Amino acid sequence: MSNIAVSSAPHEAVAHAHDHAAHEHGGHGHGHHGPANLLHHFTDLAQQRESNALGMWVFLVTEVMTFGALFFIYTLYRHLSDSAAFQAGYKAPFAVGSALMNFELGFINTLVLLCSSLTVATAVYVAGVRNKKWLVGMLALTAFLGVVFLGIKAVEWKHDYDVGLVPGLNWNPESYLAGKGYVLAQPTGVNGQAYIGDGRPETVKEYGARRLEEIRANEAAHGGHGGHGGHGAHSDEKPKPFQAVVNGMQLQMFFVIYFCMTGLHAIHMIIGLGLISVFIWHAKNGIFTDIQNDQPIEIFGLYWHFVDIVWIFLYPLLYLIAH
């Protein structure tokens, strides 16, 4: 009996140790003690918030590099085209392209995005104070303003297509430009040179005025519908007198850059609207307000502010050059 008793003690100790280890292992397997929104690979919420914020800022740096490449291309081609236009006696093509933009709609869109920055900043604040009703409302209002912005851009792009200002899809702007008082000089060289006569401003001006009269006479002979979207197609607009001659290839490059910039910006807006629609659903379910889990709203706010800031740079570069 004594041998059995002695021999059983080690087994009991082993069993007790095994149960204790299993308990500890099970505790680690089901997560450590802490807030429900604390992920297992972070020690505390402070570390988790810093890591999430750092990840978002790194992402925004890559976005700056992406848009920065487009801004560099814009700067380069604007410098080259302005120099070529000066030498040939033409109007700077980027200034002409800017003059063809709808200044009023661009200004309205700028106000819309500035208001959306205010609403998303308010959403970040009310998420921090756990106000569910206001959070849902501010996110919904931000989404509405984003849709308004894209709607206005769609109207602009539709007009550009109708008048023949979309490179690759519908580029035939001669008639529309004639209604604005501009005459295209088609390029004769690989770099877009298009000199007229001796290149003197007087010669260019004489050619432009004569060519403008030829275009308008041709449109009148065809019932005022020459070309795609000519000034005859917009009878409410009075044709303007001769303004200048512009290089057609370099003007086309302006619109290539314009559509690349505004198109990429619109893609970011669409992504933002997709995210905000998910966040609205989560906000209604109290995911951000029932517990202290407001950082996703803060992270989204950084993204939305970045998109707004990009437009603040695009607006003067594309819409205000001619003004």
N, C-alpha and C positions, 0 to 999 in steps of 0.2 A: 504493500500500500504506500509505504513511504517512497518507494522508487517511482510509483505512478504519479504521486503528488509532486515529486521533485521534477519529473520529466514533463509534467503538464504545465508548469510555470512558464518555461520559455515559450511554449506555444501560445499561451495567453498574452504574454508580452508582445510576441510577434503580431498576433491578431490585433492587439490594441494599437500597435504602431502602424499597422496596415490601414486600420480604420481612420486613424488620425491623418495619415498621408492622403488617403482617398478624399477625406473631407477638405483638406487644403487644396488638393488638385481640383476637386469639383468647384471649390470657390473661385479659383482662378479661371476655370473653364467657362463659368457663367458671367465673368466680368468682375471688375473690382468695385468696391463701394464708391459712390459718387453720383453726380447728376445723371439723369437718364440720357441726356444728349452728349455725354462724354464718351468718345470712342476709346476702345480698349488700348490703342497704341499711344495714347497721350496720358501724361501723369495727372494733369488737371486742366480745367477750362481755360486758364490763362495761356498755357502752352498751346492748346488747340486753337484758340483765337489768333494768336500770333502766327502760327503755322499757316492757317487758312488765309489770313491777310497777306502774308508774304507770297503765297502761291498766286493770289490774284494780282498782286503788283508785278510779279514776274510775267504773268500772262499779258498784262497791259503794256509792259515794255516791248514784248514781241509785236503787239498791235501797233505801237508807235513806230517800230521798224518797218512794218508793212505799209502803213500810210506814209511814212517818211520817204519811202522809195518813190511813191507817186508824187509827193511834193517836190522831190528832187527832179523828176522827169518834167514836171510842170515848169519849174524854174529854168531848167536847161533849155527846153524848147521855146519858152517865152523869150529868153535872151537871144537865142539864135534867130528866131523869126522877127523880132523887133529890129535886130541889126540888119537883116536882109531887107525888111520893108523900108527902112530908112535909106539904104543904098539904092533901092529901086524906085523910090519916090511914092511908095504905097502907104496905106493906112496900116498900122500895126494890127495883125490878124487877131491877136488875143483881145485887143480892145474892141474890135468889131464883133467877135464872138460874144464878149460880155454885153455889148449893146443889144444883142439879139436875145439875151436872157430876159425873163419876165421878172423885173426888179420887184414889183409889188408882191408877187407870190413868194419870191425868195425871202422878202422881209417878213411876211406873215409866218412862213415856216420857221424862221429864226425865233420869232416871238413864241411860237408853239413849243419849240424845243426848250426855250428858257423856262417857260411855265412848267414843262414836264420835269425839268431839273428841280424846280421848287417842290412839286408834288412828290417826287421820289425821295427828296431830302426829308420831307414831312413824314413819309412812310417809314423811313429809318428811325426817326425820333419816336413815333407812336409805337413802333415795334419794341423799342427799348423800354417804354413805360407800360407795355402790355395792354394797349388799347386796341382790342380786336376790331371793333366797329370802324374806327378811323383808319386802321391799317388796310382793311379790305377796301374802303372808299378811296384812299389815296392810291393804292395800287391800280384800282379800276380806272381812276381818272388819268393816271400816267399812261395806261394802255390806250385809253381813248385818244389822248393827245398824240401818241405814237401813230395810231391809225390815221388821224387827221393829217399828220405830216406826210405819210406815205401816199395818202389820197391826193394831196396837193402835188406831190412829185409826179404821180401818175398822170395828172392833168397836164403838167409841163411836158413830160415825155411824149404824151399823145400829140400835143401841138408840134413838138419838134419833128415827130415822124410825119405828120400831115404836111408840113412845109418843106420837107426834104432836107432836114438837118441831121439825120442819123447815119453816120458813116457805116458802110457795109450793107445796111438794110434799105435805106432810102436816102441817098445823097444826091440831090439835084436842087440846090438852093438858089440857082441863078435868078429865077423869076421872083422868089420871095425877097432876095437881097435887092433886086431892082426896085421893089416897092419901098424898101428902106433907104434907097438912094445909093446903094453900093453896087459896084461892078466887079466881077471876078476876073482876075488875070490868071489864065491857066498856066501851070508850070511847064517849063521847057527843059529843065535839067534834073538830074537825079537828086539834087539837094533842094529842089523846089524853086529855083530861080525862074523868074518870069519877067524879064525886062521888056519894056515897051519903047521902041524907038531908041533914042539916045539916053533914056532913063531920066531926063530932066523933069522936075515936077510939073512944068508947064506942058510938056508933051504928054505926060501921064494924065493930067487933068483934062486936056483936050480929047484924048482917046476915051477916057471914062465918060465924059458928058455925051460924046457922040454914040458910044456903045449903049449907054442907058436909053437914049432916044430910040435906037434900033430895037432894043428889047421891048420897050413899051409899044412901039408901033407894031411889032410882030404880035404882041398880045392883043392889041386892039383889033388887028385883022382877024384874029381867031376868037373873037368874042370876049376877050379879057380873061381867058383861061389858059394862058401859056404856061407850060411847066407844071410842076407839082406845088400846089399851095402858093401860087403867085399872088401879087397884091390884088389881082382880079378876083381871087377866091375870098378876099377879105375886103369887100366893097365898103365896109364901114370905116376903113382906114384910108386916109388920103395919102396918095403916093408922095413921098418926100423928094425934094430936089436932089441933085447929085451931091454925094457926100465925099466919096473916095473910091479908089481902086484897091482891092485886097487880093492877096495871093490865095488861090483856091486850095492848094495843097496844105498850106500852113493853117488856114482856117479850119480845114478838116481835121488837122492834128489837134487843134483846140477842142473840138467836139469829141474826139477820141478820148482825150484826157478827161474831159468833163463827164462823159458817161462812165468811164472807169472809176473816177472818184466818187461820183454820186451813186453809182450802182453798188460799189463796195460798201459805202455808207448805208445804203438801203438794206443790204444783206444783213449788216450788223443790227439794224433796227428790227428786222423781221425776227432774227434770233432773240433779241431782247423781248419782243412781244410774246414769243413762244415761252420764254422763261417766266415772264410775268404772269401769263395765264396759269401756269402750274402753281406759282406762288400765291395767286389769288385763291385757288382751290385749297391749298394748304392753310392759308390764313383763315378761311372760313371754318376750317376744322380745328382751329386754335393751336396749330403746331408751333407757331412762332410766339404765341402769347401765354399759353397755359404754363409753360416752363420758360426759363431764361434761355431761349434759343433764337435770338433775334439776329445773329450774325449773318445768316444767309441773305437777309434783306439788306444788311450793310454791304455785303459783297456785291450783290446785284446793283446797289446804288452806285458803287464805284464804276461798274461796267457802263451803266446808263449815263453817268456824268462824262465818261470818256467819249462815248458816242456823240453827246451834245457838244463837247469841246471840239471834236473834229469838225463838226458843222460850222462852228464859230470861225474856224480857219477857212473852210471852203467857201463860205458866203462872200467874204470880201474878195477872195482871189478869183472867183468865178462871176460874181454879180456886180461888183463895185468898180472894176477897172475902168469901165467907160464913164463912170460918174465922178 
